[in-house]
Amino acid sequence: MSETSSLLYCYRCEENTNHQFVFSHDFAFRYLDAEGFVMWEPAVYSGLSCTTCTDLAIYIHSSLHVVGADSKYGELVYPKNREIYEGLPRRVAQAYKEALKVKRVSKIAFSLMGRRVVEEIAKDQGCSVSNLAEALNQLALTGKLSPWLSEAAEVVRKIGNAAAHDGFAEFNEHHVDLIDELLYELVDNLYRGPSFLHTYRNMLEI
């Protein structure tokens, strides 16, 4: 590989692909210090294009963005990488990570593994998953799942069941995207949101 190309993870292709260097721009990064005051830090922005899908990725390098964290160009700032595993219990995070690995490889596999994420969530919330439908019903009755989240989990469960038992089921990208969005909402509302709030309440002593 030449100096102008690098092997980086592409969030559109969802795998490591060769990226061609496009531009470099010296600017500044805006951040908040420990007291909540706005500060500016000199930074270098680098743009690279995936040679497979041509999507653009932008990285930032400053004293606050360590080279090697995401790449030799610093940390990824576009496309925005959702911190999807932050605050998640280990088993839930592992199941979610494994599901996302097969998202564009096999629709059936992703459907099945999406259901497994819901199973791990139910276990983490204190329910047996010998009957996942009943477990989700119990979580809804106890208020651990809001009506909206209960419906989201039930949809993922039903699609997973169809993938497991109906060999003629026609799965397409709409099913994949629906499962992806519903899983994101489940873990965001159950884990990431409360973790984020707890961190900032402690920081601000509210």
GIRA-V50433 format. One record per pair of residues at least 6 apart in sequence whose ideal C-beta (glycine too) atoms are under 8 Angstrom apart, sorted by the first residue. I is the first residue (numbers start at 0). J is the second residue. If there is no record, write none. Layout:
I;J
I;J
This chain:
0;6
0;17
2;20
3;19
3;20
4;17
4;18
4;19
4;20
4;50
5;17
5;18
5;20
5;47
5;70
5;71
5;72
6;15
6;16
6;17
6;18
7;15
7;16
7;18
7;47
7;49
7;56
7;70
8;14
8;15
8;16
9;15
9;16
9;18
9;49
9;51
9;52
9;54
9;56
10;54
10;56
10;78
10;80
11;49
11;52
11;54
11;78
12;49
12;51
12;52
12;54
12;103
13;99
13;102
13;103
16;49
16;50
16;51
16;52
17;49
17;50
17;51
18;47
18;48
18;49
18;50
18;56
19;47
19;48
19;50
20;45
20;46
20;47
21;46
21;47
21;48
21;55
22;45
22;46
23;43
23;44
23;45
23;46
24;43
24;44
24;45
24;46
25;41
25;42
25;43
25;44
26;42
26;43
26;44
27;39
27;40
27;41
27;42
28;39
28;40
28;41
28;42
28;59
28;61
28;63
28;64
29;37
29;38
29;39
30;37
30;38
30;39
30;40
30;63
31;37
31;38
32;38
40;61
40;62
40;63
41;61
42;59
42;60
42;61
42;64
43;59
43;60
43;61
43;73
44;57
44;58
44;59
44;76
45;57
45;58
45;59
45;60
45;72
45;73
46;55
46;56
46;57
46;58
47;55
47;56
47;57
47;58
47;72
48;54
48;55
48;56
49;55
49;56
54;78
55;77
56;75
56;77
56;78
57;75
57;76
57;77
58;69
58;70
58;72
58;73
58;74
58;75
58;76
59;73
59;74
59;76
60;66
60;72
60;73
60;74
61;73
64;73
64;74
65;73
65;74
66;72
66;73
68;74
69;75
69;80
81;183
82;191
83;95
83;99
83;183
83;186
83;191
84;92
84;95
84;96
85;191
85;194
86;190
86;191
86;193
86;194
86;195
87;95
87;186
87;190
87;191
88;119
88;123
88;190
90;119
90;122
90;123
91;116
91;119
91;120
91;123
91;186
91;190
93;119
94;112
94;115
94;116
94;118
94;119
95;116
95;182
95;186
97;112
98;109
98;112
98;113
98;115
98;116
98;182
99;179
101;108
101;109
101;112
102;109
102;175
102;179
103;175
106;162
106;170
106;171
106;172
106;174
106;175
107;162
107;170
109;175
109;178
110;158
110;159
110;161
110;162
110;170
110;174
110;175
110;178
111;159
111;162
111;163
113;155
113;158
113;159
113;178
113;179
113;182
114;131
114;155
114;156
114;158
114;159
114;160
114;162
114;163
115;159
116;155
116;182
116;185
116;186
117;131
117;135
117;152
117;155
117;156
117;159
117;182
117;185
118;128
118;131
120;152
120;185
120;186
120;189
121;128
121;131
121;134
121;135
121;138
121;152
122;128
124;138
124;143
124;144
124;189
126;134
126;135
126;137
126;138
127;134
128;134
131;156
132;153
132;156
135;144
135;149
135;152
135;153
135;156
138;144
138;149
138;152
139;146
139;149
144;152
145;188
148;184
148;185
148;188
148;189
151;181
151;184
151;185
152;181
152;185
154;177
154;181
155;178
155;181
155;182
155;185
158;174
158;177
158;178
161;168
162;168
162;170
199;205
